[in-house]
Amino acid sequence: MPAKRPDFMSFALVEAEAAVARGEVPVGAVLVHEGKIVASAGNRTRELKDATAHAEMLVIREASRKLDAERLTGCDLYVTLEPCAMCAAAISFARVRRLYFGAADEKGGAVVNGVRFYASPTCHHAPEVYPGIGERPASEILTSFFQNRR
């Protein structure tokens, strides 16, 4: 019987829950290389007072340092929410191989919603995109967070 493949989205969801505990918008991400998580993070924009400290940006930076590489061509990114335009661009520039995301973001997403960055003629690299992975728990974390803030 083959070994069970890790559920990497569950690790991203743990990072999203940790973001909630810090008072951040609950988005979590993990970057995987050769079947192993090399970077994981949740949003830290408020904590770091940095508008670019989205979970995706943080894992790309960390993985690039750990792998000593500008381009993450053999890497897969799991994120709980559809990336925004900034993060979609960073994913493209980093040459991430595959993007898996949970909840779609009709207001701020830029992959299957909004500008649809990877469909743009100016996009140099488009990862394989797999939306809706872990969508229900990712959506529930976000809905709960924003309901509690109102």
N, CA, C and O of each residue as an XYZ file, in Angstrom:
600
protein
N       0.844     -1.181      0.000
C       0.000      0.000      0.000
C       0.889      1.244      0.000
O       1.809      1.335      0.813
N       0.631      2.212     -0.904
C       1.481      3.405     -0.957
C       1.320      4.273      0.285
O       0.275      4.281      0.936
N       2.384      5.000      0.589
C       2.351      5.908      1.742
C       1.336      7.009      1.490
O       1.178      7.470      0.359
N       0.654      7.428      2.536
C      -0.338      8.500      2.417
C       0.374      9.833      2.206
O       1.333     10.161      2.905
N      -0.113     10.588      1.234
C       0.451     11.904      0.931
C       0.025     12.895      2.009
O      -1.144     12.910      2.395
N       0.925     13.707      2.494
C       0.559     14.690      3.525
C      -0.503     15.664      3.017
O      -0.523     16.017      1.838
N      -1.374     16.088      3.911
C      -2.381     17.086      3.591
C      -1.781     18.449      3.921
O      -1.951     18.963      5.027
N      -1.087     19.019      2.963
C      -0.382     20.271      3.208
C      -1.323     21.431      3.511
O      -0.944     22.358      4.227
N      -2.543     21.396      2.977
C      -3.487     22.474      3.275
C      -3.823     22.505      4.763
O      -4.086     23.576      5.309
N      -3.818     21.357      5.424
C      -4.103     21.357      6.866
C      -3.034     22.137      7.628
O      -3.337     22.761      8.645
N      -1.802     22.111      7.155
C      -0.735     22.894      7.788
C      -0.946     24.388      7.545
O      -0.675     25.209      8.421
N      -1.431     24.736      6.350
C      -1.745     26.136      6.054
C      -2.896     26.615      6.938
O      -2.897     27.762      7.386
N      -3.866     25.753      7.189
C      -4.988     26.104      8.068
C      -4.518     26.344      9.500
O      -5.048     27.219     10.184
N      -3.542     25.586      9.954
C      -2.960     25.812     11.287
C      -2.330     27.203     11.338
O      -2.469     27.910     12.336
N      -1.646     27.594     10.282
C      -1.050     28.932     10.228
C      -2.130     30.015     10.215
O      -1.946     31.081     10.804
N      -3.255     29.747      9.546
C      -4.360     30.709      9.538
C      -4.936     30.873     10.944
O      -5.247     31.990     11.358
N      -5.078     29.786     11.668
C      -5.578     29.845     13.054
C      -4.605     30.620     13.939
O      -5.031     31.385     14.805
N      -3.321     30.432     13.734
C      -2.315     31.172     14.505
C      -2.409     32.664     14.188
O      -2.198     33.499     15.068
N      -2.724     33.001     12.943
C      -2.899     34.407     12.571
C      -4.073     35.015     13.335
O      -3.992     36.155     13.791
N      -5.155     34.267     13.474
C      -6.311     34.740     14.248
C      -5.880     35.072     15.672
O      -6.252     36.111     16.217
N      -5.104     34.194     16.261
C      -4.646     34.397     17.643
C      -3.808     35.668     17.784
O      -3.742     36.252     18.865
N      -3.171     36.095     16.696
C      -2.379     37.327     16.713
C      -3.199     38.552     16.304
O      -2.676     39.665     16.262
N      -4.490     38.343     16.002
C      -5.334     39.449     15.572
C      -5.174     39.807     14.103
O      -5.570     40.889     13.671
N      -4.595     38.895     13.346
C      -4.369     39.112     11.913
C      -5.501     38.479     11.104
O      -6.182     37.573     11.583
N      -5.695     38.955      9.890
C      -6.632     38.296      8.982
C      -6.129     36.866      8.793
O      -4.958     36.660      8.474
N      -7.009     35.875      8.988
C      -6.570     34.475      9.013
C      -6.266     33.870      7.652
O      -7.101     33.195      7.048
N      -5.075     34.124      7.194
C      -4.578     33.493      5.978
C      -3.286     32.783      6.354
O      -2.408     33.355      7.000
N      -3.188     31.536      5.939
C      -1.986     30.754      6.197
C      -1.462     30.156      4.909
O      -2.215     29.922      3.964
N      -0.155     29.911      4.881
C       0.472     29.350      3.687
C       1.631     28.447      4.063
O       2.306     28.658      5.071
N       1.848     27.444      3.239
C       3.047     26.609      3.345
C       3.618     26.425      1.950
O       2.876     26.322      0.974
N       4.931     26.385      1.864
C       5.610     26.154      0.601
C       6.327     24.817      0.701
O       7.074     24.563      1.646
N       6.089     23.973     -0.283
C       6.571     22.588     -0.258
C       7.585     22.374     -1.376
O       7.375     22.778     -2.520
N       8.686     21.733     -1.015
C       9.716     21.366     -1.990
C      10.068     19.903     -1.765
O      10.400     19.493     -0.653
N       9.991     19.125     -2.837
C      10.299     17.698     -2.783
C       9.541     16.998     -1.659
O      10.102     16.176     -0.935
N       8.258     17.335     -1.523
C       7.395     16.662     -0.565
C       7.553     17.080      0.887
O       6.966     16.465      1.778
N       8.346     18.128      1.134
C       8.579     18.594      2.506
C       8.285     20.085      2.604
O       8.572     20.856      1.687
N       7.709     20.471      3.730
C       7.445     21.888      3.961
C       8.776     22.580      4.252
O       9.494     22.201      5.177
N       9.093     23.591      3.456
C      10.326     24.352      3.676
C      10.037     25.714      4.296
O      10.938     26.360      4.832
N       8.771     26.155      4.222
C       8.410     27.442      4.821
C       6.923     27.439      5.140
O       6.110     26.891      4.396
N       6.589     28.060      6.260
C       5.186     28.203      6.633
C       5.008     29.528      7.355
O       5.898     29.987      8.071
N       3.836     30.141      7.155
C       3.572     31.438      7.788
C       2.087     31.756      7.701
O       1.343     31.206      6.888
N       1.700     32.660      8.567
C       0.380     33.264      8.492
C       0.578     34.755      8.312
O       1.686     35.269      8.467
N      -0.496     35.443      7.986
C      -0.398     36.896      7.820
C       0.226     37.547      9.050
O      -0.042     37.135     10.179
N       1.059     38.566      8.830
C       1.700     39.312      9.911
C       1.745     40.812      9.594
O       2.644     41.515     10.054
N       0.788     41.296      8.817
C       0.815     42.704      8.408
C       0.708     43.656      9.584
O       1.402     44.672      9.627
N      -0.145     43.340     10.528
C      -0.313     44.224     11.697
C       0.869     44.110     12.649
O       1.399     45.115     13.122
N       1.269     42.894     12.920
C       2.389     42.659     13.840
C       3.664     43.339     13.358
O       4.370     43.978     14.139
N       3.952     43.198     12.069
C       5.185     43.747     11.509
C       5.019     45.161     10.968
O       5.989     45.796     10.552
N       3.769     45.651     10.979
C       3.472     46.975     10.405
C       4.038     47.052      8.988
O       4.760     47.980      8.625
N       3.675     46.034      8.206
C       4.201     45.870      6.855
C       3.076     45.363      5.955
O       2.647     44.217      6.079
N       2.609     46.204      5.064
C       1.508     45.839      4.169
C       1.844     44.660      3.260
O       0.941     44.032      2.708
N       3.122     44.353      3.097
C       3.514     43.231      2.242
C       3.684     41.925      3.010
O       4.052     40.915      2.410
N       3.433     41.913      4.292
C       3.664     40.713      5.110
C       2.486     39.741      5.042
O       2.009     39.245      6.063
N       2.032     39.482      3.820
C       1.012     38.459      3.602
C       1.675     37.096      3.750
O       2.884     36.962      3.560
N       0.879     36.088      4.089
C       1.410     34.740      4.300
C       2.220     34.262      3.099
O       3.295     33.686      3.263
N       1.708     34.497      1.897
C       2.402     34.039      0.689
C       3.764     34.700      0.545
O       4.750     34.036      0.225
N       3.816     35.990      0.778
C       5.080     36.724      0.649
C       6.102     36.199      1.668
O       7.277     36.021      1.347
N       5.642     35.959      2.882
C       6.537     35.490      3.936
C       7.108     34.111      3.615
O       8.294     33.873      3.842
N       6.287     33.199      3.090
C       6.819     31.869      2.783
C       7.743     31.900      1.567
O       8.718     31.150      1.513
N       7.450     32.746      0.606
C       8.355     32.864     -0.546
C       9.714     33.374     -0.087
O      10.748     32.850     -0.499
N       9.714     34.391      0.762
C      10.986     34.924      1.280
C      11.753     33.867      2.065
O      12.955     33.684      1.869
N      11.045     33.172      2.960
C      11.703     32.160      3.803
C      12.240     31.002      2.959
O      13.373     30.563      3.158
N      11.443     30.515      2.030
C      11.882     29.398      1.186
C      13.066     29.799      0.308
O      13.993     29.011      0.116
N      13.038     31.002     -0.215
C      14.165     31.472     -1.026
C      15.460     31.496     -0.223
O      16.522     31.127     -0.725
N      15.358     31.937      1.036
C      16.545     31.939      1.904
C      17.015     30.517      2.174
O      18.196     30.206      2.018
N      16.079     29.651      2.583
C      16.454     28.274      2.936
C      17.009     27.496      1.746
O      17.962     26.731      1.890
N      16.416     27.690      0.583
C      16.851     26.959     -0.605
C      17.943     27.692     -1.366
O      18.461     27.187     -2.362
N      18.293     28.894     -0.893
C      19.309     29.729     -1.532
C      19.022     29.871     -3.029
O      19.879     29.639     -3.881
N      17.759     30.269     -3.312
C      17.332     30.357     -4.705
C      16.358     31.502     -4.900
O      15.454     31.710     -4.090
N      16.547     32.233     -5.966
C      15.603     33.294     -6.340
C      14.331     32.688     -6.916
O      13.234     33.198     -6.692
N      14.486     31.604     -7.654
C      13.356     30.954     -8.298
C      13.043     29.635     -7.609
O      13.932     28.840     -7.301
N      11.768     29.430     -7.380
C      11.301     28.254     -6.635
C      10.573     27.305     -7.586
O       9.435     26.905     -7.340
N      11.253     26.958     -8.669
C      10.634     26.227     -9.771
C      10.087     24.856     -9.387
O       9.109     24.412     -9.988
N      10.656     24.193     -8.445
C      10.171     22.866     -8.055
C       9.269     22.899     -6.843
O       9.051     21.867     -6.208
N       8.743     24.059     -6.510
C       7.976     24.221     -5.272
C       6.485     24.403     -5.522
O       6.061     24.918     -6.556
N       5.714     23.964     -4.546
C       4.268     24.107     -4.564
C       3.839     24.935     -3.373
O       4.370     24.780     -2.273
N       2.872     25.818     -3.595
C       2.371     26.708     -2.543
C       0.931     26.347     -2.207
O       0.083     26.232     -3.092
N       0.670     26.173     -0.927
C      -0.674     25.931     -0.412
C      -1.048     27.140      0.428
O      -0.338     27.492      1.370
N      -2.165     27.778      0.088
C      -2.596     28.970      0.820
C      -4.103     28.892      1.029
O      -4.835     28.416      0.161
N      -4.557     29.359      2.178
C      -5.958     29.202      2.541
C      -6.900     30.134      1.796
O      -8.099     29.862      1.738
N      -6.400     31.222      1.226
C      -7.235     32.186      0.519
C      -6.614     32.509     -0.837
O      -5.391     32.571     -0.964
N      -7.443     32.710     -1.833
C      -6.977     33.103     -3.155
C      -6.040     34.307     -3.042
O      -6.406     35.309     -2.428
N      -4.861     34.230     -3.612
C      -3.906     35.332     -3.516
C      -4.400     36.626     -4.156
O      -5.137     36.612     -5.142
N      -3.974     37.741     -3.571
C      -4.234     39.071     -4.112
C      -3.269     39.319     -5.281
O      -2.430     38.473     -5.593
N      -3.396     40.473     -5.912
C      -2.547     40.792     -7.064
C      -1.061     40.815     -6.687
O      -0.223     40.319     -7.441
N      -0.732     41.390     -5.521
C       0.668     41.452     -5.097
C       1.238     40.044     -4.933
O       2.334     39.749     -5.409
N       0.490     39.188     -4.263
C       0.975     37.840     -4.008
C       0.998     36.997     -5.283
O       1.917     36.204     -5.488
N      -0.010     37.167     -6.138
C      -0.020     36.446     -7.411
C       1.218     36.812     -8.229
O       1.840     35.946     -8.844
N       1.567     38.087     -8.232
C       2.766     38.518     -8.954
C       4.023     37.901     -8.340
O       4.892     37.420     -9.067
N       4.123     37.910     -7.031
C       5.299     37.323     -6.377
C       5.406     35.829     -6.669
O       6.504     35.315     -6.881
N       4.283     35.139     -6.682
C       4.263     33.708     -6.999
C       4.780     33.498     -8.424
O       5.550     32.573     -8.681
N       4.355     34.354     -9.336
C       4.816     34.275    -10.719
C       6.314     34.551    -10.822
O       7.051     33.788    -11.447
N       6.758     35.647    -10.205
C       8.174     36.004    -10.278
C       9.066     34.945     -9.630
O      10.197     34.732    -10.067
N       8.560     34.285     -8.594
C       9.333     33.231     -7.924
C       9.294     31.924     -8.707
O      10.009     30.978     -8.376
N       8.466     31.869     -9.736
C       8.336     30.682    -10.587
C       7.845     29.453     -9.816
O       8.277     28.330    -10.073
N       6.936     29.688     -8.868
C       6.338     28.578     -8.117
C       5.644     27.656     -9.118
O       4.958     28.119    -10.029
N       5.826     26.369     -8.942
C       5.308     25.373     -9.889
C       3.789     25.232     -9.828
O       3.111     25.284    -10.855
N       3.258     25.052     -8.611
C       1.821     24.838     -8.445
C       1.292     25.692     -7.301
O       1.959     25.875     -6.282
N       0.083     26.211     -7.485
C      -0.612     26.979     -6.461
C      -1.907     26.261     -6.122
O      -2.749     26.033     -6.991
N      -2.059     25.906     -4.852
C      -3.290     25.318     -4.337
C      -3.871     26.335     -3.365
O      -3.174     26.792     -2.459
N      -5.144     26.697     -3.541
C      -5.733     27.598     -2.559
C      -7.119     27.145     -2.150
O      -7.815     26.445     -2.886
N      -7.502     27.569     -0.942
C      -8.769     27.164     -0.359
C      -9.922     28.017     -0.829
O     -10.566     27.706     -1.831
N     -10.186     29.095     -0.109
C     -11.335     29.948     -0.381
C     -11.043     30.929     -1.505
O      -9.958     31.506     -1.578
N     -12.022     31.108     -2.375
C     -11.930     32.153     -3.394
C     -12.180     33.496     -2.716
O     -12.885     33.569     -1.710
N     -11.603     34.552     -3.268
C     -11.765     35.896     -2.709
C     -12.325     36.809     -3.796
O     -11.578     37.350     -4.611
N     -13.639     36.971     -3.797
C     -14.297     37.774     -4.835
C     -13.888     39.238     -4.797
O     -13.869     39.899     -5.835
N     -13.560     39.753     -3.619
C     -13.201     41.169     -3.491
C     -11.726     41.443     -3.771
O     -11.397     42.417     -4.448
N     -10.846     40.604     -3.264
C      -9.419     40.905     -3.354
C      -8.588     39.894     -4.107
O      -7.391     40.102     -4.304
N      -9.201     38.799     -4.533
C      -8.447     37.768     -5.235
C      -8.030     38.204     -6.622
O      -8.676     39.045     -7.248
N      -6.934     37.616     -7.096
C      -6.413     38.001     -8.415
C      -6.031     36.793     -9.260
O      -5.279     36.916    -10.226
N      -6.555     35.621     -8.889
C      -6.222     34.412     -9.641
C      -7.431     33.956    -10.460
O      -7.355     33.901    -11.687
N      -8.536     33.631     -9.804
C      -9.767     33.265    -10.512
C     -10.790     34.389    -10.447
O     -11.827     34.333    -11.109
N     -10.502     35.395     -9.659
C     -11.338     36.593     -9.545
C     -10.505     37.815     -9.918
O      -9.302     37.715    -10.159
N     -11.161     38.960     -9.960
C     -10.442     40.214    -10.180
C      -9.642     40.244    -11.465
O     -10.153     39.907    -12.533
N      -8.382     40.649    -11.359
C      -7.545     40.833    -12.556
C      -7.112     39.536    -13.223
O      -6.624     39.561    -14.353
N      -7.277     38.418    -12.555
C      -6.855     37.114    -13.111
C      -5.439     37.214    -13.668
O      -5.188     37.048    -14.862
N      -4.544     37.490    -12.754
C      -3.150     37.816    -13.082
C      -2.504     36.828    -14.049
O      -1.810     37.239    -14.979
N      -2.723     35.537    -13.841
C      -2.017     34.549    -14.658
C      -2.539     34.475    -16.093
O      -1.884     33.896    -16.959
N      -3.704     35.053    -16.347
C      -4.248     35.095    -17.702
C      -3.788     36.347    -18.455
O      -4.069     36.498    -19.644
N      -3.092     37.229    -17.770
C      -2.633     38.473    -18.375
C      -1.514     38.200    -19.376
O      -0.641     37.373    -19.112
N      -1.528     38.883    -20.521
C      -0.447     38.682    -21.497
C       0.922     39.135    -20.986
O       1.949     38.751    -21.545
N       0.940     39.945    -19.931
C       2.219     40.396    -19.385
C       2.761     39.469    -18.300
O       3.837     39.715    -17.754
N       2.030     38.417    -17.988
C       2.487     37.452    -16.976
C       3.513     36.520    -17.613
O       3.222     35.845    -18.600
N       4.709     36.490    -17.044
C       5.797     35.677    -17.600
C       5.733     34.211    -17.192
O       6.189     33.338    -17.932
N       5.172     33.939    -16.026
C       5.065     32.554    -15.561
C       3.747     32.376    -14.832
O       3.425     33.141    -13.923
N       2.998     31.383    -15.224
C       1.754     31.052    -14.537
C       1.903     29.659    -13.925
O       2.184     28.693    -14.635
N       1.713     29.558    -12.607
C       1.774     28.232    -11.996
C       0.533     27.430    -12.384
O      -0.461     27.993    -12.843
N       0.599     26.133    -12.199
C      -0.616     25.328    -12.288
C      -1.467     25.764    -11.096
O      -0.947     25.897     -9.988
N      -2.748     25.984    -11.300
C      -3.612     26.498    -10.243
C      -4.695     25.476     -9.910
O      -5.375     24.955    -10.793
N      -4.839     25.200     -8.600
C      -5.836     24.261     -8.097
C      -6.656     24.958     -7.013
O      -6.274     24.941     -5.843
N      -7.788     25.574     -7.396
C      -8.616     26.265     -6.404
C      -9.525     25.301     -5.646
O      -9.774     24.179     -6.087
N     -10.012     25.765     -4.497
C     -11.014     25.016     -3.747
C     -10.483     23.897     -2.878
O     -11.272     23.104     -2.365
N      -9.176     23.801     -2.692
C      -8.592     22.752     -1.841
C      -8.746     23.205     -0.385
O      -8.162     24.211      0.017
N      -9.527     22.466      0.402
C      -9.776     22.875      1.788
C     -10.647     24.115      1.874
O     -10.540     24.891      2.823
N     -11.509     24.302      0.886
C     -12.308     25.530      0.798
C     -13.214     25.733      2.008
O     -13.279     26.839      2.546
N     -13.906     24.700      2.441
C     -14.857     24.874      3.536
C     -14.199     25.326      4.832
O     -14.623     26.335      5.395
N     -13.187     24.630      5.329
C     -12.573     25.113      6.580
C     -11.909     26.477      6.423
O     -11.931     27.280      7.355
N     -11.325     26.751      5.267
C     -10.695     28.062      5.041
C     -11.745     29.163      5.072
O     -11.533     30.214      5.677
N     -12.872     28.923      4.424
C     -13.968     29.900      4.420
C     -14.534     30.103      5.815
O     -14.846     31.228      6.205
N     -14.668     29.019      6.565
C     -15.226     29.104      7.921
C     -14.348     29.940      8.842
O     -14.856     30.731      9.636
N     -13.036     29.769      8.740
C     -12.114     30.559      9.568
C     -12.271     32.048      9.252
O     -12.345     32.877     10.160
N     -12.319     32.377      7.975
C     -12.458     33.772      7.557
C     -13.808     34.359      7.973
O     -13.870     35.474      8.491
N     -14.874     33.618      7.748
C     -16.218     34.097      8.105
C     -16.315     34.352      9.599
O     -16.817     35.390     10.031
N     -15.834     33.404     10.379
C     -15.866     33.546     11.835
C     -15.054     34.759     12.292
O     -15.500     35.525     13.146
N     -13.876     34.925     11.725
C     -13.016     36.046     12.088
C     -13.722     37.383     11.855
O     -13.740     38.245     12.733
N     -14.299     37.544     10.668
C     -14.928     38.828     10.349
C     -16.241     39.033     11.087
O     -16.600     40.175     11.377
N     -16.970     37.966     11.401
C     -18.184     38.103     12.207
C     -17.834     38.569     13.613
O     -18.545     39.395     14.185
N     -16.770     38.059     14.164
C     -16.335     38.446     15.511
C     -15.803     39.876     15.564
O     -15.790     40.489     16.631
N     -15.371     40.404     14.446
C     -14.824     41.766     14.394
C     -15.920     42.824     14.286
O     -15.677     44.001     14.554
N     -17.125     42.408     13.894
C     -18.225     43.362     13.700
C     -18.948     43.641     14.987
O     -19.901     44.420     15.004
